[in-house]
Amino acid sequence: MSSSSSSSTVPKQQPSWASSLVSGASAGLAVDIGLYPVDTIKTRMQSRQGFWATGGFRGVYSGVGAAALGSAPAASLFFLTYEQSKARLPLKEGSFLLHGCSAALAECVACAARVPSDILKQNRQAGQFGTYREVISHIYRNFGVGGFFTGYLATLAREIPFGFIEFPIWEKLKVYAARMQGREQVTPFGGAICGAIAGGIAAAVTTPLDVVKTRSMLSIKATETGSAPFLKTMMDIVRTEGPRALTKGMLPRVIQVSSGGIIFFGIYGWASEMTKAMGFVVSTVVSLVVTASGVGQGVVGNRSAVLVDVGFQAWDNAKVFGIPLPRDGEHQDQRQGRQSGGKGKSSSGTDYGQHQFKEQRDAVLEMYPSHIITPDITTMPLEDPVKRPDLWMPRQDDEGDEYFPKASDVGRFMRLPRDELMELLPEGMGGELPRDIMLIKSRQRDLGIMLRKVTLEIMRQLQCLRDKPSFQHARGWLLDGKKGSGKSGVLNYVVCWARLNGWLVVYEPLLSRYNREIAEIKRSNAGLYIQNEFSQQFLERTSIRNREFFEQMPVDMSVYGRKALDGNDLNFTRRLYAPLIEKAVNKEIVLKFGEDIDLEHLTAEQIEYKLERMAHYRRDVKIPSMTTPLPEPGTLWDIVDFALDNQAYACQAVYELFEQLKVQTKFPLLIVCDEWCEAFPVSHYVSMRYENTIYNGYIPAYHLTMSRLFSKWDGDEYKRGVKLYGTSWRFRNRRDYRPELCGVRDDEIKTVRNFSKHEFANYVGYYRLMNILFNFPKDKLEYFYMLSQGNGFQARRLLITLY
């Protein structure tokens, strides 16, 4: 037992499961067997037949077998539940309510093992049956399995108040006794005396409940329908025998519980210390064997370290097998000299034994130094956490206008309330921003998006284009870079800024969804696969933020109706029927002019007839189109609204919308798409048409209508619009590719680099401000920057895992 002066820095440790089970079983078995005669006398006094009629002082050990069978598991379950509940209940530590509720929960669990044995025991004590076999057969035959739990609620009605009173008093008395003795914890004997006092008080208060419980259990012999309810039994006792009958057996019960408390709590305290000591001995022996065998550096060494964890507490006592261990800063020879000072000469055999143990002890200390096992947290230096001033950028300048960032603002964050961010990005957020938001515990805190150098360059170019009536020779930009460099973050920032500054933004943050997620597809005559379901979802997301723009933009009827259901040009779709028409006309020519006619050399009359019949058939061919049900839409919103109500025309509506956006000049237009590289590999859809091809049975993504729509680099076709696309290497490794094959010029490619040191420091400071990281030390910034190379993806994994 350590002194109070040194133990103030040692945190109070919770007993292990094994300690609670072994200590509880030992205490329960000792008290139930030792005080069994007193319990027999109390049961006979509380019986309805009376003390002498049920046997008096004869056979006071009758039923002791059932008591021994049920006491050990009941006490083990009680202390296991009690100690675990004290550690887990959300109540104030050391409070009366915490100990009382823990004891009540423990009684509910322990009574499940105690009640069946009590039924067998008390029916034998009362002399109602001769053997256990008679008791068991009578209960099972008349009441079934539930008969063995007769009086369970009555037992809880007694035990819960008993435990609720006894254990808080016991815990408080232990604190007072330890304080009087000048100790951190009371000795096992002191705990036994405290338990006796607490048990006597609780036993006297709960004697009426014990009388009702006993009568309820003894009613098995008296009735064939089971025991009477608890309240009915109590009322019968008061009505037939008077209120004083509820105090029958109080004296032997108080004597039994008080004397039992000495044994019970004394054995429990002693067994707890023994289990701790035995656990340390076992762990130390294992460590010595592992060290001596020479495999301490391998896998067995790791397992021994886990076993040694059981005995870590004993290092604070500075003894192994009764021989002191050296403390930090103390030389082993000094400690040995202090031990041998004032003693006589030892024998050679003792010297040899001490020498052998010293070698073993040094081997253990070399593998598990005491300063590693039990570090003194009071002497550990406090590290300076990361703090970044001016992390947020202002939303307005000194004159009250919208603040436009400067080069010195690179690395700072644009501050947005959570609701405003959701309004600015209703289509979703690209990259890892959704995961970052999920890591933030607070749901009301403002969020931030970092300003990067590339972001500032694009914003300045967009600012120059915004007020121009047309964007001549400006097609857009393609963002490229390594995985985790922050390309999606740049897109998120630009979209938010553009929408705050009056731009019409069409944003697709997750292009890979169209070739990876499951939805209905239909093959058109042109070989494309129509995705009406995805098209309708895209229109829904786009219209949330852009409906006001669409309602103000009139439809150009010279452009409207040029697209077919699959998004192809309508004239291209018509040409697909030309071979069929020509074949049908040739048959008519043969029937009219005879079979000997040469179809390659027709006369003028025959050519005129052929052209007339072909024009007739072309007029009869009807290409399905939304122009039939919607011939004259007024605004772009009419097209979008029609597609939201008619899914069959959703794909054509998306292509018609983009055709109208190409010719509009009312608003500055920005089309943003993330994961652009996912529009070119094969999709997860399969088709027999692609068997024995380079696609190995999978449909290419650019044959799906939605992926095909965004795959084109055609920013020059928009009169007042530009495109901003970003690559993503989340699903595949980044490899050499040729953007020029898609029409992207070198000057249109912007490479996003990893974080600079300044940006990385702000990134860590933002995580700490959002309580994602806890006390990240400032002096480790360069170390983690070196490990992650400034890559946001790698930095996120390292920081979240370690801090």
Buried (B, 14 or more C-beta within 10 A) or exposed (E): EBEBEEBEEEEEEEBBEBBBBBBBBBBBBBBBBBBBBBBBBBBBBBBBBEBEEBBEEEBBEBBBBBBBBBBBBBBBBBBBBBBBBBEEBEBEEEEBEBBBBBBBBBBBBBBBBBBBBBBBBBBBBBBBBEEBEEBBEBBEEBBEEEBBBBBBBBBBBBBBBBBBBBBBBBBBBBEEBBEEBEBBBBBBBBBBBBBBBBBBBBBBEBBBBBBBBBBBBBBBBEEEEBBBEBEEBBEBBBEEEEEEBBEBBBEBBBBBBBBBBBBBBBBBBBBBBBBBBBBBBBBBEBBBBBBEEEEBEEEBBEEBBEBBEBBBBBBBEBEBEEBBBBEEEEEEEEBBEEEEEEEEEEEEEEEEEBEEBEEBBEBBBEBBEBEEBBEEEEEEEEEEBBEBEEBEBEEEEEEEEEBEBEEEBBBBBBBBEBEBBEBBBBBBBBBBBEEBBEBBEEEEBBBBBBBBBBBBBBBEBBEEBBEEEEBEEBBBBBBBBBBBBBBBBBBBBBBBBBBBBEBBBBBBBBBBBBBBEEBEBBBBEBEBBBBBBBBBBBBBBBBEBBBEBBBEBEBEEEBBBBBBBBBBBBEEBBEBBEEEBBEEBBEEBEEEBEEEBEEEEBEEEBEEBBEEBBEEBEEEEEBEBBBEEBEEBEBBBBBBBBBBEBBBBBBBBBBBBBBBBBEBBEBBBBBBBBBBBBBBBBBEBBBEEBEEEEBEBBBBBBBBBBBBBBBBBBBBBBBBBBBBBBBBBBEEEEEEEEBEEBEBEEEBBBEBBBBBEEBBBBBBBBBBBBEBBEEBBBEBBEEBBEEBEBBBBBBBEBBBEEB
